[in-house]
Structure formats: C-alpha cells, structure tokens
C-alpha cells in the first residue's frame, strides 16, 4: 500500500503537503501518487490524489503540451510511486 497527499478540490497557494492531507491509497488499485499544478493569475493551484499508474500516466502525457512551469495557465500533471512523493 502506498500513502499519498490528497486534496481533491484545488487549493490556492497551499500545496497540500502537510499531515492532514495524507491518505492511504486503495491496495492493488491505486499504486501511484498524482500531482496537478495549475498556474493562474490568482496564484498556483494544487490538486493531489492517489491514482492508478495507467490513469496517471495517460493524464500526465495528455497534459504534457500544457505544462510550462512559470508561465500563466500552465497545467502540469506528474506521477510518482514512492510514499508521499506528490
């Protein structure tokens, strides 16, 4: 089982990496942590969750062209498979 940080709704300027956001992912189903970062004029928005590797990698690849850190309206999705790596 893997643990990830989870904030389902976008948190503005709070990257959710504190103990109250830690969840246990579903065994044998969710084997990765996913992080979504959106850069908007109001600030940076974060969403984190457990994910299956297939779903996360597809999402990550799909958003590759929208990911340009430091630029307005950038959307980056990343996947990782170690505890609390998101």
FIVODREN-542380 format. One record per residue (C-alpha): residue number from 1; residue in three letters; chain; z, y, x. Coordinates in Angstrom, 3 decimals. Last residue first. Example, Ala and Ser with C-alpha at 12.3 -4.5 7.8 and 13.67 -1.06 7.14 Angstrom:
<sites>
   k   r c        z        y        x
   2 SER A    7.140   -1.060   13.670
   1 ALA A    7.800   -4.500   12.300
</sites>
This chain:
<sites>
   k   r c        z        y        x
  86 UNK A   -4.567   14.130    3.414
  85 UNK A   -3.286   11.772    6.110
  84 UNK A   -0.135   10.893    4.176
  83 UNK A   -0.407    7.243    5.260
  82 UNK A   -3.652    6.328    7.067
  81 UNK A   -6.961    5.787    5.313
  80 UNK A   -8.831    9.085    5.318
  79 UNK A  -11.296   10.815    3.022
  78 UNK A  -12.541   14.399    3.036
  77 UNK A  -14.035   16.620    0.373
  76 UNK A  -15.143   20.124    1.324
  75 UNK A  -16.198   22.874   -1.062
  74 UNK A  -17.275   26.227    0.422
  73 UNK A  -17.485   28.999   -2.151
  72 UNK A  -16.812   31.726    0.438
  71 UNK A  -17.262   30.602    4.031
  70 UNK A  -14.501   29.635    6.448
  69 UNK A  -15.299   25.954    6.246
  68 UNK A  -18.915   25.148    5.290
  67 UNK A  -18.918   22.136    2.995
  66 UNK A  -21.414   22.450    0.148
  65 UNK A  -24.034   20.241    1.872
  64 UNK A  -21.488   17.483    2.478
  63 UNK A  -20.424   17.458   -1.173
  62 UNK A  -22.217   14.250   -2.099
  61 UNK A  -21.151   12.532    1.108
  60 UNK A  -17.481   13.210    0.382
  59 UNK A  -17.806   12.154   -3.237
  58 UNK A  -19.525    8.892   -2.251
  57 UNK A  -16.954    8.254    0.482
  56 UNK A  -14.098    8.892   -1.910
  55 UNK A  -15.410    6.622   -4.649
  54 UNK A  -16.108    3.738   -2.263
  53 UNK A  -12.798    4.087   -0.406
  52 UNK A  -10.783    4.040   -3.612
  51 UNK A   -8.796    7.187   -4.079
  50 UNK A   -5.289    8.608   -3.897
  49 UNK A   -5.135   12.311   -4.537
  48 UNK A   -5.281   15.838   -3.199
  47 UNK A   -6.568   19.062   -4.679
  46 UNK A   -6.410   22.313   -2.750
  45 UNK A   -7.554   25.846   -3.459
  44 UNK A   -8.036   28.492   -0.786
  43 UNK A   -7.793   32.121   -1.794
  42 UNK A   -8.733   34.457   -4.646
  41 UNK A  -12.249   34.934   -3.249
  40 UNK A  -12.756   31.190   -3.211
  39 UNK A  -12.601   28.443   -0.612
  38 UNK A  -12.373   24.991   -2.145
  37 UNK A  -10.639   22.124   -0.347
  36 UNK A  -10.660   18.565   -1.673
  35 UNK A   -8.541   15.924    0.003
  34 UNK A   -8.756   12.200   -0.633
  33 UNK A   -6.375    9.483    0.517
  32 UNK A   -7.696    5.955    0.824
  31 UNK A   -6.954    2.401   -0.311
  30 UNK A   -6.766    2.947   -4.044
  29 UNK A   -7.494   -0.398   -5.658
  28 UNK A   -5.685   -3.100   -3.695
  27 UNK A   -2.280   -1.521   -4.392
  26 UNK A   -2.363    1.633   -6.526
  25 UNK A   -1.303    4.602   -4.418
  24 UNK A    2.332    5.525   -3.919
  23 UNK A    2.810    9.257   -4.363
  22 UNK A    3.974   12.151   -2.162
  21 UNK A    3.727   15.632   -3.740
  20 UNK A    7.487   16.308   -3.761
  19 UNK A    7.617   15.648   -0.021
  18 UNK A    5.429   18.602    1.038
  17 UNK A    1.739   18.587    1.897
  16 UNK A    0.484   20.170   -1.328
  15 UNK A   -1.875   22.593    0.475
  14 UNK A   -0.460   25.602   -1.326
  13 UNK A   -2.804   28.627   -1.245
  12 UNK A   -3.820   28.020   -4.859
  11 UNK A   -3.033   24.517   -6.115
  10 UNK A   -5.944   22.799   -7.852
   9 UNK A   -4.738   20.412  -10.503
   8 UNK A   -4.210   16.814   -9.477
   7 UNK A   -1.820   17.441   -6.614
   6 UNK A   -1.250   14.214   -4.737
   5 UNK A   -0.181   13.518   -1.172
   4 UNK A   -0.899    9.969   -0.125
   3 UNK A    1.017    6.741    0.340
   2 UNK A   -0.761    3.498    1.187
   1 UNK A    0.000    0.000    0.000
</sites>
